[in-house]
């Protein structure tokens, strides 16, 4: 039997938090949503091309999985 390795999200009672804690939680949620949006945009862009090369190295091909690409979003 296969088991899932997904973590169950922790439920937060936002009404019981202080204003500072609410702001921290909201900022974390905002960052996670932005990361998801950026990832979706990247995949949509990659799917438009059969092959993507960086410095002559194939990092994405429609026939092979994505490899050799790391993106860091810093502000």
C-alpha distances in whole Angstrom, upper triangle without the diagonal:
4,7,10,13,15,18,19,23,26,28,31,34,37,40,40,40,43,45,44,40,40,41,39,36,37,38,35,33,36,35,31,33,35,33,30,34,35,31,31,35,34,32,34,37,35,34,37,38,37,37,38,40,41,44,43,40,37,35,33,33,32,31,29,27,29,30,33,34,34,35,37,38,41,43
4,7,10,12,15,17,20,23,26,29,32,34,37,37,37,41,42,41,37,37,38,36,33,34,35,31,30,33,32,28,29,32,29,27,30,31,28,28,32,31,28,31,33,31,30,34,35,34,34,35,37,38,40,40,36,34,31,30,30,29,28,26,24,25,27,29,30,30,31,33,34,37,40
4,6,9,12,13,17,19,22,26,29,31,34,34,34,37,38,37,34,34,35,32,29,31,32,28,27,30,29,25,27,29,27,25,28,29,26,27,30,30,27,30,33,31,31,34,35,34,35,35,37,37,40,40,36,34,31,30,31,30,29,27,24,25,26,29,29,29,30,31,32,35,37
4,6,9,10,14,17,19,23,26,28,31,31,31,34,35,34,31,30,32,29,26,28,28,25,23,26,25,22,23,26,23,21,25,26,23,23,27,26,24,27,30,28,28,32,33,32,32,32,34,35,38,38,34,32,29,28,29,28,27,25,22,23,24,27,27,26,27,28,29,31,34
4,6,9,12,15,18,21,25,27,30,30,29,32,33,32,28,28,29,27,24,26,26,22,21,24,23,19,21,24,21,20,23,24,21,22,26,25,23,26,29,27,27,31,32,32,32,31,33,33,36,36,33,31,27,27,28,28,27,25,22,22,23,25,24,23,24,25,26,28,31
4,6,9,12,15,18,22,23,27,27,26,29,30,29,25,25,26,24,21,22,23,19,18,21,20,16,18,21,18,17,21,22,19,20,24,23,22,25,27,26,26,30,31,32,31,31,33,33,36,36,33,31,28,27,28,28,28,26,22,22,23,25,24,23,23,24,24,27,29
4,6,9,12,15,19,20,24,23,23,26,27,26,22,22,23,21,18,20,20,17,16,19,19,15,18,20,18,17,21,22,20,21,25,25,24,27,29,28,29,32,34,34,34,33,35,34,37,38,35,33,30,29,31,30,31,29,25,25,25,27,26,24,24,24,24,26,28
4,6,9,12,16,18,21,21,21,24,25,25,21,21,22,20,17,19,20,17,16,19,19,16,18,21,19,18,22,23,22,23,26,26,26,28,31,30,31,34,35,36,36,35,37,37,40,41,38,36,33,32,33,33,33,31,28,27,28,30,29,27,26,26,26,28,29
4,6,9,13,14,18,18,17,21,22,21,17,17,19,17,13,15,16,13,12,16,16,13,15,18,17,16,19,21,20,21,25,25,25,27,30,30,30,33,35,36,36,35,37,36,40,41,38,36,33,32,34,33,34,32,28,28,29,30,28,26,25,24,24,25,26
4,6,10,12,15,15,14,18,19,19,15,15,17,15,12,14,16,13,13,16,17,15,17,20,19,19,22,24,23,24,27,28,28,30,33,33,33,37,38,40,39,38,40,39,42,44,41,39,35,35,37,37,38,35,32,31,32,33,31,28,27,26,25,26,27
4,7,9,12,12,12,16,18,18,14,13,16,15,11,14,16,14,13,17,18,16,17,21,21,20,23,25,25,25,28,30,30,31,34,35,35,38,40,41,41,40,42,42,45,46,44,42,38,37,39,39,40,38,34,33,34,35,33,31,29,28,27,28,28
4,6,9,9,9,12,14,14,11,10,13,12,9,11,14,13,12,15,17,16,17,20,21,21,23,25,26,26,29,31,31,32,35,36,37,39,41,43,43,41,43,42,45,47,45,43,39,39,41,41,42,40,36,35,36,37,34,32,30,28,27,27,27
4,5,6,7,11,13,14,11,10,13,14,11,13,16,15,14,17,20,19,20,23,24,24,26,28,29,29,32,33,34,35,38,39,39,42,44,46,46,45,46,46,49,51,48,47,43,42,44,44,45,44,40,39,40,40,38,35,33,31,30,30,29
4,5,5,9,10,11,9,7,10,11,9,10,13,13,13,15,18,17,18,21,22,22,24,27,27,28,30,32,33,34,36,38,39,41,43,45,45,44,45,44,47,50,47,46,42,42,44,43,45,43,40,38,39,40,37,34,32,30,28,28,27
4,6,8,10,12,10,9,12,14,12,13,16,17,16,18,21,21,21,24,26,26,27,30,31,32,34,36,36,37,40,41,42,44,47,49,49,47,49,48,51,53,51,50,46,45,48,47,49,47,44,42,43,43,41,38,36,33,31,31,30
4,7,10,12,10,9,13,14,12,14,17,17,17,20,22,22,23,26,27,28,29,32,32,33,35,37,38,39,42,43,44,46,48,50,50,48,50,49,52,54,52,51,47,46,49,48,50,48,44,43,44,44,41,38,36,34,32,32,31
4,7,8,6,6,10,10,9,11,14,15,15,17,19,20,21,23,25,26,27,29,30,32,34,35,36,38,40,41,42,44,46,49,48,46,48,46,49,51,49,48,44,44,47,47,49,46,43,41,41,42,39,36,33,31,29,28,27
4,5,5,6,9,10,11,12,14,15,17,18,20,21,23,24,26,27,29,30,32,33,35,36,38,39,41,42,44,46,48,50,49,47,48,47,49,52,50,49,46,46,48,48,50,48,45,42,43,43,40,36,34,31,29,28,26
4,5,5,6,9,10,10,12,14,15,16,18,20,21,22,24,26,27,28,30,31,33,34,36,37,39,41,42,44,46,48,48,46,47,45,48,50,49,48,44,44,47,47,49,47,44,42,42,42,39,35,33,30,27,26,24
4,5,5,6,9,10,11,12,14,15,17,19,20,21,23,25,26,27,29,30,32,33,35,36,37,39,41,43,45,47,46,44,45,43,45,48,46,46,42,42,45,46,48,46,42,40,40,39,36,33,30,27,25,23,21
4,5,5,6,9,10,11,12,14,15,17,18,20,21,23,24,26,27,29,30,32,33,35,36,38,39,41,43,45,45,42,44,42,44,47,45,44,41,41,44,44,46,43,40,38,38,37,35,31,29,26,24,23,22
4,5,5,6,9,10,11,12,14,15,16,18,20,21,22,24,26,27,29,30,32,33,35,36,38,40,42,44,44,41,43,41,44,47,45,44,40,40,43,43,45,43,39,37,38,37,34,31,29,26,24,23,22
4,6,5,6,9,10,10,12,14,15,16,18,20,21,22,24,26,27,28,30,31,33,34,36,38,40,42,42,39,41,39,42,44,43,42,38,38,41,41,44,42,38,36,36,36,33,29,26,24,21,20,18
4,6,5,6,9,10,11,12,14,15,17,19,20,21,23,24,26,27,29,30,32,33,35,37,39,41,40,38,39,37,39,42,40,40,36,36,39,39,42,39,36,33,34,33,30,27,24,21,19,18,17
4,5,5,6,9,10,11,12,14,15,17,18,20,21,23,24,26,27,29,30,32,33,35,37,39,39,37,38,37,40,42,40,39,35,35,38,38,40,38,34,32,33,32,30,26,24,22,20,19,19
4,5,5,6,9,10,11,12,14,15,16,18,20,21,22,24,26,27,29,30,32,33,36,38,38,36,37,36,39,41,39,38,35,34,37,37,39,37,34,32,32,32,29,26,24,21,19,19,18
4,5,5,6,9,10,10,12,14,15,16,18,20,21,22,24,26,27,28,30,32,34,36,36,33,35,33,36,38,37,36,32,32,35,35,38,36,32,30,30,30,27,23,21,18,15,15,14
4,5,5,6,9,10,11,12,14,15,17,18,20,21,23,24,26,27,29,31,33,35,34,32,33,32,34,37,35,34,30,30,33,33,35,33,30,27,28,28,25,21,19,17,15,15,15
4,5,5,6,9,10,11,12,14,15,17,18,20,21,23,24,26,27,29,31,34,33,31,33,32,35,37,35,34,30,30,32,32,34,32,29,27,28,28,25,22,20,18,16,17,16
4,6,5,6,9,10,11,12,14,15,16,18,20,21,23,24,26,28,30,32,32,30,32,30,33,36,34,33,29,29,31,31,34,32,29,26,27,27,24,21,18,17,14,15,14
4,5,5,6,9,10,10,12,14,15,16,18,20,21,22,24,26,28,30,30,27,29,27,30,33,31,30,26,26,29,29,32,30,26,24,24,24,21,18,15,13,10,11,11
4,5,5,6,9,10,11,12,14,15,17,18,20,21,23,25,27,29,28,26,28,27,30,32,30,29,25,24,27,27,29,27,24,22,23,23,20,17,15,14,12,14,14
4,5,5,6,9,10,11,12,14,15,16,18,20,21,23,25,28,28,26,28,27,31,33,31,29,25,24,27,27,29,28,24,22,24,24,21,19,16,15,13,15,15
4,5,5,6,9,10,11,12,14,15,16,18,20,22,24,26,26,24,26,25,28,30,28,27,24,23,26,26,28,27,24,21,22,22,19,17,14,13,10,12,12
4,5,5,6,9,10,10,12,14,15,16,18,20,22,24,24,21,23,22,25,27,26,24,21,20,23,23,26,24,21,18,19,19,16,13,11,10,8,11,13
4,5,5,6,9,10,11,12,14,15,16,19,21,23,23,21,24,23,27,28,26,24,21,20,22,22,24,23,19,17,19,20,17,15,13,13,12,15,16
4,5,5,6,9,10,11,12,14,15,17,20,22,22,21,23,23,26,28,26,24,21,20,22,22,24,23,21,18,20,21,18,16,14,14,12,15,16
4,5,5,6,9,10,11,12,14,16,18,20,20,18,20,19,23,25,23,21,18,17,20,20,23,22,19,16,18,18,14,13,10,11,9,13,14
4,5,5,6,9,10,11,12,15,16,18,18,16,19,18,22,23,21,19,16,15,17,17,20,18,15,13,15,16,12,11,10,11,11,14,16
4,5,5,6,9,10,11,13,15,17,18,17,20,20,24,25,23,21,17,15,17,17,19,19,16,14,17,18,15,15,13,15,14,18,19
4,6,5,6,9,10,11,14,16,17,15,18,18,22,23,22,20,17,15,17,17,20,19,17,15,17,18,15,15,13,15,13,17,18
4,5,5,6,9,10,12,14,14,12,15,15,19,20,18,16,13,12,14,14,17,16,14,12,14,14,11,12,10,13,12,16,18
4,5,5,6,9,10,12,13,12,15,16,20,20,19,16,13,11,12,12,15,14,12,10,13,15,12,13,13,15,16,19,21
4,6,5,7,10,12,13,13,17,18,22,22,21,18,16,13,14,13,16,16,15,13,16,18,15,16,15,18,18,21,23
4,5,5,7,11,11,10,14,15,19,19,18,16,14,11,12,12,16,16,15,13,16,17,14,15,14,17,17,20,22
4,5,6,8,8,8,11,13,17,17,15,12,10,8,9,9,12,12,11,9,12,14,12,14,14,17,18,21,23
4,5,7,9,10,14,16,20,19,18,14,13,9,9,8,11,12,12,11,14,17,15,17,17,20,21,25,27
4,7,9,10,14,16,20,19,18,15,14,11,11,9,13,15,15,14,17,19,17,19,19,22,22,26,27
4,5,7,11,13,17,16,15,12,12,9,8,8,11,13,13,13,15,17,15,18,18,22,23,26,28
4,7,10,14,17,15,14,11,11,8,6,5,8,10,12,12,14,16,16,19,20,24,25,28,31
4,7,10,13,11,10,7,8,5,4,6,9,9,11,10,12,13,13,17,18,22,23,27,29
4,7,10,9,8,6,6,5,6,9,12,11,12,10,11,11,10,14,15,18,20,23,26
4,6,5,5,4,6,7,9,12,14,13,13,11,11,10,10,13,15,18,20,23,26
4,5,5,7,7,9,12,15,17,15,15,12,11,9,9,12,13,16,18,21,23
4,6,8,10,13,15,18,20,18,18,16,14,11,12,14,16,18,21,22,25
4,7,9,12,13,17,17,16,17,15,14,12,13,16,18,21,23,26,28
4,6,9,11,15,15,13,14,12,10,9,10,14,16,19,22,25,28
4,6,7,11,11,10,11,9,8,8,10,14,16,20,22,25,28
4,7,10,11,9,9,6,5,5,6,10,13,16,19,22,25
4,7,8,7,7,5,7,8,8,12,14,18,20,23,26
4,5,5,7,7,9,12,12,16,18,21,23,27,30
4,6,8,9,12,15,15,18,20,23,25,28,31
4,7,10,12,15,16,19,22,25,27,31,34
4,7,9,12,13,17,19,23,25,28,32
4,6,10,11,14,16,20,22,25,29
4,7,7,10,13,16,18,22,25
4,6,9,12,15,18,21,25
4,7,10,13,17,19,23
4,7,10,13,16,20
4,7,10,13,16
4,6,10,13
4,6,10
4,7
4
